[in-house]
Amino acid sequence: MFSASLPPPSCTVLLSAVKNVIDIMNNNVTTVASSADDIEVEQLRIAVLGAPGVGKTAVIEQLVSHEFTDDYRPTTRCRCYRPSFIINEQVYEVTIVDCPPVTYFPATSLYEWTDFRGYGLRSANAYLLIYDVTDDDSFRFVRSMREQILASRGGHPQDVPMFVMGNKQDLLQQQQQLLLQQQQQQSTQQQAMLLSTSFTAEDRRNLPTRREVANIVKKQWKCGYIECSAKCNWHVVRGFQELMKMVHSIDAGHRPASIHDALLCNRCDIL
């Protein structure tokens, strides 16, 4: 019975095949390395400011580590968090500075060196101003801080990226649910008595006040605005994405016609 078989490959053929494989692997490695070298990484610094107890640390930790605790821990020193963002194929390595309570924004470098050494307030690329949606005083603090930042940094408001974030939105929902439950349990006469006694005028003005705040921030200040809940991880990531879109639009060398233009024209991913 005749059977045909292929002759064994010679050493020269084997060495040539191995050499070709090594050359292909080297070319692929070189291509990947050159592609990595072409990526430009921008360094940014974001200062997070707000009144004590508004949840600045909770918002940041929810973004970075997806963690939340009900225990209140006052911030006594600067803490830095370093996430990365990709916007339209541009990589940003961001340093988010969680600042202790700041009573005022330093107007000069001397004041910063004296009272806020190491905070980097005047050199920050952007500012995240956080307030408590259930506390009107915390928004007054944000309003004052914004005015001081503009007076210190100068320039057009859109040249100093600032984003306002209203935290603790979940507490508003709890208040509204409590009011609805009590209204359903009481008669019509008791409802009127309840609204006039248990809930003050400030409680009844809650929703109009929120609308006024949104109009002030968006229309008058020309800043980005969002309500969020660090506890429920609601709109936390979206808030930082919108802030980074604003920064990217200014960093790209053009000022958007409006904040909405900056938010709609860019894509942002968080690493």
N, C-alpha and C positions, 0 to 999 in steps of 0.2 A: 504494500500500500504506500503510495507516494504522498508525502506531506511536505508542503512548502513552508519555509520559515524565513523571517527577515534576518539579515545579518546583524550581529551586535554592533551598536554604534561605537565608533572609534573615540578615543580620548579627546581628539581634537574637536570633534563635534560636540561632545559634552561640555568641554571648557568654553566653547563659543556660545552655547546656549546659556550657560551660567553667567557668562559675561554680559550677555544681552539683558538678562533678568536684572542683574545688579545695576546696569546703566539705566533701565527703566525706573527702578526704585529710587535711584539717586536723583533722576530728573523730577519725579513726583515730590520728593522731599524738598528739593530746591524750589519747586513751584509753590508749595504750601508755605515755605519759609518766606519767600518773596511776597506772597499775598499777605502774610501776617505783618511783614514790615511796612506794607503800604497803608495799614490801618492807622489813622491818627487818633489819638486819645486825648480828649480835652479834659482839663482839671477844673472843677467848679466847686464853689463853696456856698452853701445855703445856710443862712442864720434863721433859726426858728425862735420867734419872739411871741410873748403873750403874758397875760396876767397870771399870778399864781393859781394853780388848781384848775386850769382850763383843759388839761390833758395833752400838753405838748409831748411829753415823753411817751405817753400811751399811743399817740398817733404815729410817732416815729418807729416805736418798737413793733407796732402792728404792721407797718410797711416792711420793715427789715426782717423780722423774725416771726411774724404772724402770731404774736403772743399778746395777751392782755391779762391784767390782774386788777381786781377791785381795790386792792390795798393802795392807799395814797402814799406815795413816797416823794416828798419835796425834793426838787433838784437843787443841790447845793454847790455843784461844780459843773464845768463844761464837760459834755460828753459828745464824742464824735462817732458818727455812723457813716459807713462808706459803701453804699450801694452803687451799682452801675446802671446806666440807661443807654439805650440805642434809639436815636431819633434820625430817621431818614438815612440810615447806614452810617451815622456819625456816633461814635462811642464817647460817652461822658463818664468819667470817674468822679463821683460827687461826694463831697464831705458835708454831711448834714450836722450842723452844730446845735445841740440841745443846750440852750443858754439858761442859766439860773435867772430868777426874776431880775429884770433890768428896769431900774426906776426911770432912766432917761437914756436917750441915744446920744452918744458923745459927739459934740459938734466939731471937735478938733482931735488930732492925734494925741495931744497932751492929755486931754480928759480920758481918752481911751486907755492910754498907758497907765494913768493914775488909778482909775476905778475898774476898768474892764480888761486888764492885761491878759492876753491870750485868747480873748473871745473872737477877735478878727471881725468885729462888727462893721467897721468902715471899709474893709476890703472884701466883704462878701459880694458875690456875683448876683445874688437874689435873696429875697426875704419872704419867709412864710409867716404870716401873722395869724395866730390862732386865738379864737375867743370862744366862750361858752354861750350857746344859743339861749340858755335859760338865765343868763346873767347880763343885764344891760351894762353894768359897770365894766365888764370885761371888754365889751365892744368900744366903750369910751377910751379904754386903755389902748386898743388897737388904733383908733382914730388919732390919738395923740402921738403914738409911736410913728405912724405913717407920716404925719406932718413933720416930725423931727428928722426922720430919715431923708425926706425930700429937702429940707432946709440944710442938712449937713452934706448930702451928696450932690445937691444941685442938679441942673439939667432938666430935661423933659421927664414927666412922670413915667412915660413908657421906656425911658432909657435906664430906669432903675426897676427891674422886674420885682413886683410884689404881688403876692397871692394871698387872699383872705380865706380862711377856712373856719367855718362854724362847727365846732365839735359838740358832742353830747346830744345829737338829734334824737337819740333813742329816749331820752328823758322827756322830750316834748311829746312823743307818741304815748308814753305812759301817762302823762298828765291828761292828754286828750281822751284816752281810753277810760281813765278814772272818771272824768267829767261825764262821759257818755253813759257809763254804767250807773252812776248816781242819778242821772236824769231819767233813765229807764225805770229805775226802782221807785222813784218818787212820783207823786201826783203832780198835776199841772200847778197847783198852788204851792206845793212844796218845792217844785223846781225853781219857781221864781224866788222863793226865800233862799234856796241854796245858792243860786247865782248871785244874790245880793249880799250874802254873808260869807260862805265858805270860800268863794273865789273872788279875789279882789279885782279892782279895776285894772291893775297891772296884768293879771292873768287873762282878762278878757281882751286886752290889747295885744296879746302875744302874737297872733298871726299877722295883724297889720304891721307890727313892729318888725317882724321878719321880712315882710315885703319891702318895707322902707329901707331896711339894711341892705337888701339885695340891690335895690335901685341906687342907693348911695355908692356902693362899691363898684358896680358895673358902669353906671352912667356918669357919675360925677368923678370918681377916682380913676376910672378907666383901668381897673384891676380885675383880675380873675377872681371868681367867687364860687364857693361850693359849701354845702352843708354835709357833714359826715358824722359817723359814729365810730369811734375807735373801739368801743366795746363790741359792736356787731360787725366790725370790719366792713363798713358800708361807705363807699365813695372815698376811702383813704387812698387807695392806689390811684384812682382816677384824679384826685386832687394833685398828687405829685406829678402825674403824667401831664396834666394841663400846665402846671408851673414849668416843667421842663420844656414843653412846646414853646412857651413864651420866651424862655431863655434862648432856645435854639434859634428862633426867628430873629432876635436881636443879635445873637452871635454870628448869624449868617450874613450880617451886613446890611439888613434892611429892616425898617420899622413897619410892622403891619398896620394896615389902615384901621384896624380895630382888634380888640382882644379875641373876638370870635374868629377873625381871619387867621390869627396865629394858631388857634386851637384846631381849626378844621383842615389846615393845609399840611399838617405834620402827623407822622406816625411815631408813637413812642412805645418802646418795650423796656421792661425792667429785668435785669439779670439777678 
